[in-house]
Amino acid sequence: DLRTQLNPYNYGYAYEVRVHEDGSYEAGKWYAVGRRSNELAYIMPDEKTMYLSDDGTNVVFQKFVADEARNFQSGTLYAAKFHQKTDGSRGGTFDIEWIDLGHATSAEIEAAARNLTFDDIMEVAEPAVDFRAGAGGPRPVCPEGFEAVNAGSAGLECLRVREGMETVASRLESRRYAAMLGATTELTKLEGITYDSKRHRLYAAVSSLTKGMEDEMSYGQPSFKYDLGGENDIKVTQNKCGCVYTMELDSAFTATKMTPLICGDPHSGTDEKNQCNLEEVANPDNVAYLDLFDLLLIAEDTKYHENNVLWAYDPSSGAKERILVAPMGAEVTSPYMYKAGGWGYIMAVAQHPYEYNQHIYDPSSTGKAGHVGVIGPIKLQQ
């Protein structure tokens, strides 16, 4: 729908699929919710608040609040600004501020998406960099009236929203517009989100604490690439194995604080084929909270474990165990508990099994066809 300039990373919309009693279905885009590299759109119990993860480099955490319950075709979009409260040696602890990106309807945004290009919405100027010695290192220089941002994989940009295009920019360039208003666009691969109804909190998987999340570093080496033009709000020690974070919520389902729950370990318990500790998570991706069992499912998408794992984590004790090990080359996705007739079924997917080594382990595999399966049936307590 939209030609995107400069930023090659795929953008997309959140969708809804309505299933009718006769088995037919229809799908539709939630244009009002905005556009980013969506990994997951998680709707909270109030049926108005939706959290949106963003899978990529220098990405943003966003929240949408609908005007009416169960109708996400109109509402207000917000972007998170993180305020780091501790040093980043263990993933950091943060307060979360929400920046209002404005109200929109899907009808007005769809019309704009079908008729406008990026150049109709934003102006771009060539950035310069001041390399003169001083506290904090080099700084971006943009022409008057332009904002320096570093959002997505585009790096440093100088942008200005064209007159009257603020609402359109907030939805069709949600990540860039959020950065222009001061939101944090430094997260690396913000993946799965789930809600813990027992403790009234979110869990969010950040697959890799690298690049923009470091303090003017990239994988532990000096680099300004991912912070130049941004706010540099997040300054944590790089951890290529990633973390699952806990987010505290207020009574309106608004996230207010973020702290690490469980992190991978690149420093011990490793070997030639497993660069993250085998007894810890590595690059957490999708997550799902099972309310009946008080367990958090954590799926891996990693090259740092020879086999990717689906973990069952106990939030009360901190204990965890493997409940599924995927074929080599496969990531684990889509963990979920389905309930039917007093029984439960844990679903999981192994994507692209033997993708890089099918000639050795399974010559019949294409390396592209995934496996879908269930663990169960599990008798549920009445």
C-alpha positions in Angstrom: 0.0 0.0 0.0 2.8 2.4 0.7 6.2 3.0 -0.9 8.7 3.2 1.9 11.8 5.3 1.4 15.2 4.6 2.9 14.1 1.9 5.4 14.2 -1.5 3.8 12.8 -3.4 6.8 9.4 -4.8 6.1 6.5 -2.9 7.6 3.0 -4.4 8.1 -0.4 -4.0 9.7 -2.2 -5.9 12.4 -5.1 -7.9 11.1 -8.3 -9.3 12.5 -10.0 -12.5 11.3 -13.7 -13.0 12.0 -14.9 -16.6 11.8 -18.6 -17.1 11.2 -20.9 -19.9 12.4 -20.9 -21.5 9.0 -17.1 -21.8 9.1 -16.5 -19.0 6.6 -14.2 -16.1 7.6 -13.1 -12.7 6.6 -9.9 -10.8 7.3 -9.3 -7.1 7.6 -6.5 -4.7 8.4 -6.5 -2.5 11.5 -5.1 0.6 9.8 -5.8 2.8 12.9 -3.4 0.7 14.9 -0.4 1.8 12.8 2.3 0.1 10.9 5.5 -1.5 12.0 7.2 -4.9 11.7 4.5 -6.6 13.8 5.4 -9.8 15.6 2.3 -9.8 17.8 -0.7 -7.7 18.7 -1.9 -8.7 22.2 -5.4 -7.5 23.4 -5.8 -7.0 27.1 -8.9 -8.2 29.2 -10.5 -4.7 28.9 -10.8 -5.5 25.1 -9.7 -2.0 24.3 -6.0 -1.9 25.1 -3.7 -3.6 22.6 0.1 -3.9 22.9 2.1 -4.2 19.7 5.6 -5.7 19.5 8.1 -4.8 16.7 10.5 -7.4 15.3 13.7 -5.7 14.1 16.6 -3.4 14.9 16.0 0.0 16.7 12.3 -0.7 17.1 9.6 0.8 19.2 7.1 -0.5 21.8 3.6 0.8 21.1 0.1 0.6 22.7 -3.3 1.3 21.1 -6.4 2.2 23.0 -9.6 1.7 21.1 -12.6 4.0 21.4 -14.9 1.1 21.9 -14.3 -2.4 23.3 -13.6 -5.1 20.6 -13.5 -2.5 17.8 -10.0 -1.6 16.8 -10.9 0.5 13.8 -10.5 3.8 15.7 -8.5 4.9 18.7 -5.4 6.5 20.1 -1.8 5.2 19.5 0.9 5.6 22.1 4.7 5.0 22.0 6.9 4.1 24.9 9.8 6.1 26.2 12.0 4.1 28.6 13.8 5.8 31.5 16.6 3.6 32.8 16.8 3.4 36.6 19.6 0.9 37.1 22.9 0.1 35.4 22.6 -2.3 32.5 24.7 -5.2 33.6 21.7 -7.5 34.1 19.4 -6.1 31.5 18.4 -2.8 33.2 15.3 -1.7 35.0 13.1 1.0 33.4 10.2 3.3 34.1 7.9 3.6 31.1 6.4 6.9 29.9 3.7 6.9 27.1 3.8 9.5 24.3 0.5 10.2 22.6 0.7 9.9 18.8 -2.8 11.0 18.3 -6.2 9.6 17.3 -7.1 8.0 14.0 -9.7 5.8 12.2 -9.0 3.0 9.9 -11.1 4.6 7.1 -9.0 7.8 7.0 -5.7 5.9 7.1 -6.7 3.3 4.5 -7.6 6.2 2.1 -4.2 7.8 2.7 -2.4 4.5 2.3 -3.9 3.9 -1.1 -3.2 7.4 -2.5 0.0 8.7 -0.8 3.7 8.0 -1.1 6.3 8.5 1.6 7.3 11.8 -0.1 3.8 13.1 0.3 4.0 12.5 4.1 7.5 13.4 5.1 10.5 15.4 3.9 14.0 14.1 4.1 17.2 16.1 4.4 20.8 14.9 4.2 22.2 14.6 7.7 25.6 15.7 8.8 27.7 14.5 11.7 29.7 16.7 14.0 32.8 14.7 14.9 34.4 17.3 17.0 35.7 16.0 20.4 33.3 16.5 23.2 31.3 14.8 25.9 29.1 12.0 24.3 31.0 11.7 21.1 29.7 12.7 17.6 26.3 14.3 17.2 23.9 14.6 14.3 23.3 17.9 12.5 20.0 18.4 10.7 18.8 21.5 8.8 16.5 23.8 10.7 13.0 22.4 11.1 14.1 18.8 10.7 14.3 16.1 13.5 17.2 13.7 13.8 16.0 10.1 14.3 17.4 6.6 14.3 14.5 4.2 13.8 14.5 0.8 12.2 17.4 -0.2 10.1 17.7 3.1 8.3 20.2 4.6 10.7 20.5 8.4 11.1 17.8 10.4 9.3 16.7 14.0 9.2 12.9 14.1 8.8 10.1 16.7 8.8 6.4 15.9 8.6 4.6 17.8 5.9 1.9 20.2 7.0 -1.3 18.5 7.9 0.2 15.0 7.7 0.7 14.3 11.4 -2.1 11.8 11.7 -1.2 9.9 8.5 2.5 9.9 9.6 1.6 8.4 13.0 0.0 5.4 11.4 1.9 4.8 8.1 5.3 5.7 9.6 4.5 4.8 13.2 8.1 4.0 14.2 9.7 7.1 12.6 7.0 9.4 13.9 7.3 8.0 17.4 11.0 8.8 17.3 10.4 12.3 16.1 8.2 12.9 19.2 10.9 11.5 21.6 9.8 7.9 22.0 12.5 5.2 22.4 13.4 3.4 19.2 16.3 1.3 20.5 14.9 -2.1 21.2 16.3 -5.1 19.3 13.8 -7.7 18.2 10.9 -7.0 20.6 9.0 -10.3 20.0 6.3 -12.0 22.0 3.9 -10.5 24.5 1.6 -12.2 26.9 -0.5 -11.3 30.0 -0.2 -12.9 33.4 -3.7 -12.7 34.9 -2.7 -13.9 38.3 -0.1 -11.2 38.9 -1.6 -8.5 36.6 1.6 -8.0 34.5 3.0 -8.5 31.0 5.8 -10.6 29.8 7.7 -9.4 26.8 10.5 -11.2 25.0 13.5 -9.1 23.8 15.4 -11.6 21.7 18.7 -9.9 21.7 20.1 -7.1 23.9 22.4 -5.7 21.3 22.9 -2.7 18.9 20.6 0.1 19.9 20.2 -1.3 23.4 23.9 -0.9 24.1 25.6 2.4 24.9 27.1 3.5 21.6 28.3 -0.1 21.0 27.4 -3.0 18.8 28.0 -6.5 20.1 30.4 -5.1 22.7 32.4 -3.1 20.1 32.4 0.7 19.9 29.9 1.9 17.3 27.7 5.0 17.0 25.6 3.5 14.2 22.5 2.6 16.3 22.5 5.6 18.7 23.4 8.4 16.4 20.3 10.5 16.0 18.3 8.7 18.7 17.8 9.4 22.4 20.1 6.7 23.7 17.6 5.9 26.4 18.7 2.3 26.8 22.2 1.5 27.9 22.6 -2.2 28.8 25.4 -4.6 28.6 25.1 -6.6 25.4 23.6 -10.1 25.7 23.2 -11.9 22.4 21.1 -14.5 24.2 18.3 -12.1 25.1 15.9 -11.7 28.0 12.2 -12.0 28.9 11.1 -8.9 30.7 8.3 -8.3 33.2 6.1 -5.2 32.8 4.1 -3.9 35.7 0.6 -2.7 34.9 -1.7 -0.1 36.5 -5.5 -0.5 36.8 -6.0 0.8 33.3 -3.7 -1.9 31.8 -0.9 0.6 31.2 2.6 -0.7 31.5 4.6 1.5 34.0 7.8 -0.4 34.7 10.0 -3.0 33.0 12.5 -5.4 34.7 14.3 -8.6 33.5 12.6 -11.9 34.5 14.9 -14.4 32.9 17.9 -14.0 30.6 20.1 -16.2 28.5 23.8 -16.6 29.4 26.6 -16.3 26.8 29.4 -16.6 29.4 29.1 -20.1 30.8 27.7 -23.6 29.9 28.5 -23.1 26.3 30.3 -25.2 23.6 31.2 -25.1 20.0 27.6 -25.7 18.8 25.8 -23.8 21.7 27.0 -20.3 22.2 24.4 -19.7 24.9 24.2 -21.7 28.1 22.3 -24.9 27.3 20.4 -24.7 30.7 19.1 -21.2 30.0 16.9 -19.6 27.4 18.4 -18.4 24.1 16.8 -15.7 22.0 13.3 -15.9 23.4 10.7 -15.3 20.7 7.0 -16.1 21.3 5.7 -16.4 24.8 2.4 -17.5 26.3 1.1 -17.5 29.8 -1.0 -20.6 30.8 -3.4 -19.3 33.5 -4.6 -22.8 34.5 -1.1 -24.0 35.3 0.5 -20.7 36.2 3.3 -21.4 33.7 5.0 -19.2 31.1 5.8 -20.8 27.8 9.0 -19.4 26.2 9.8 -20.4 22.6 13.3 -20.0 21.2 14.4 -18.7 17.8 18.1 -19.0 18.0 21.3 -20.0 16.3 23.0 -20.2 19.6 21.4 -23.5 20.6 21.9 -26.5 18.3 18.2 -27.3 18.9 15.6 -24.7 19.7 13.5 -25.4 22.8 10.0 -24.6 24.1 10.4 -24.0 27.9 7.9 -24.1 30.6 8.8 -21.5 33.2 7.3 -21.2 36.7 7.0 -17.5 37.7 6.6 -18.4 41.4 9.7 -20.5 41.8 11.9 -19.5 38.8 12.1 -23.2 37.8 12.0 -24.2 34.2 12.1 -27.3 32.0 12.1 -28.2 28.4 8.7 -29.5 27.1 9.6 -29.6 23.4 12.9 -29.8 21.5 12.6 -28.8 17.8 14.5 -30.5 14.9 17.8 -28.9 14.0 17.5 -25.7 12.0 13.9 -25.0 13.3 12.7 -22.2 15.5 9.8 -22.8 17.9 6.8 -20.5 17.4 3.1 -20.0 18.3 2.9 -21.6 21.7 -0.6 -21.5 23.0 -3.1 -23.4 25.2 -6.4 -24.3 23.6 -9.2 -25.5 25.9 -12.1 -27.7 24.8 -14.5 -30.0 26.6 -12.5 -30.1 29.8 -9.2 -30.8 28.0 -6.3 -28.6 27.2 -3.9 -28.8 24.2 -0.6 -26.9 24.0 0.1 -26.0 20.4 3.5 -25.3 19.0 5.1 -24.9 15.6 8.5 -25.9 14.4 9.3 -23.6 11.5 11.8 -24.5 8.7 13.1 -27.8 10.2 16.5 -28.8 8.7 16.7 -25.5 6.9 20.5 -25.5 6.7 21.3 -29.2 7.0 18.5 -31.3 5.5 21.0 -33.1 3.2 22.6 -34.6 6.4 19.6 -35.2 8.7 16.6 -35.5 6.5 17.2 -35.6 2.8 13.4 -35.7 2.1 13.0 -32.3 3.8 12.8 -29.1 1.8 14.0 -27.0 4.8 10.9 -24.9 4.4 7.9 -27.0 5.4 7.0 -26.5 9.1 5.6 -28.9 11.6 2.5 -28.1 13.6 1.6 -30.2 16.6 0.0 -30.3 20.0 1.0 -31.6 23.5 -2.1 -33.2 25.0 -4.8 -33.9 25.8 -4.3 -32.5 29.3 -7.1 -33.0 31.7 -8.2 -29.6 33.1 -9.4 -29.2 36.7 -13.1 -28.4 36.9 
